[in-house]
């Protein structure tokens, strides 16, 4: 998971905004929950219209797993469930059903177990309508649009998703439960893909260390090898590129390099 700078000063086109506002007004004037649910069910295509727009913010990656989708359709996840919320069971955040700020782009795996699950910290007041401020809620699940949430998730040896080392108490619980609910470790192909990134970083850093040691020995003998220097520069650029937001599983590469005790390795992070 990486921070999604969303909406980054942008919004869907004016026609979509007008449609969403009209539907939200219809929800507010609906006589009961059944009527609201019908409006939502009959207009499910509305949020799917902004899939491509949402993908721009994550470089075509799932906002939760950082995996790219090339052989399946993206899902638009309502971070706050639209019709009902569970644990405890309550009415959903129907007034956010057509609010693009409530949308998160997700792959089917990460979205399948989350569903309507949206627990809050014990003692937290749950927003019950458009007059309530959702930001006052202390929600359990990590939100990729919040930097402070993303900072609670880390990666261990082999790219295993873990709570960040600095987290404890409620923060640790949030990360631990989010890892399970988003299936960040349960889906084997996802784990293998992150492991491959971890191992690639390990291999390239080992190659880099050998070349740097060779260059030091050569320099001590008054020898200079432009070819070797270019290889060193190339490996450094490659490792840095793996940590950029455009790269798949960039958070794994970042954690790999930042775990190293040497400052020069840490500075390779973009």
Phi, psi and omega in degrees: 000132173236160180292132177258115181281085194234130007269014174054038177076010181242170177207159175301171184295161186301324180296317180294318180301316180297318179297316181295319179295319180296318180292324178295319177297322178297322178295320182293330182263358179296144186288333183201180182297320181300319180292320178296317180298323179295319179298316180294314182296324183281352183231033181294339180289346185295313182285337177290341180292342183254015180303309182296322177297317179295325183294338179297330185283342183238016181056045177063035178240151174300135184290340183262320186255343185070013178275147177269151179246115178240353184224019174207166183272139175294154172245141175265107182274131171275110183302311170267117186306142190275328186250323178207152178236147184239157177066069359276165180288133180202174177294149181280182181268065187302328181288351176255008183298325182245025177262111184297340177289348178265000183269142175226133179281127186221149170280160183300324182295310183290335183271338189296321184269339181289306176048234181269002182294119180206069181286155178242160178297137179309132181093352180279135176285128178275132176297132185247354181187178185298343179276347178272144179271111180298333182292346177280350180281142172258092185273152184285311187290140179290141182248119182296348179272001179245121180300321182295330177286314181301326181294344181277351182252133179226183180225138182254188182309131181080009178078019179290127179289130182217158171297143180302146185302328184279348186280148174206169178056232181299322179296316179297318180298319179300314181294315182298314180291327179291320178302317180289315185290326178273001178056042183289336177248343185285329184274109188302314179301325178293316178297319180296321180295319177292322178298322179297320178295316179302312182293325177296317177300317181298314181296315182291325177292322177297318177297319180296317180298319180296315180295320180295319178296319178297320182293323178295318179295319180294320180296324179295336179263007179077020181256152182222134181232100177302326180297316180294320178299319179295323177296319178298313179299319181296317179294321178296315179297321181296315179296320178297318180299327181291343180262357180284152182304333181291338184280144177290134181059039180298330180295327178294314179297320178299312181296322178302312183287325181285340177285342182290135183288348183271130183298322183295330176288317178302324183287354176285344180292133182296000000 
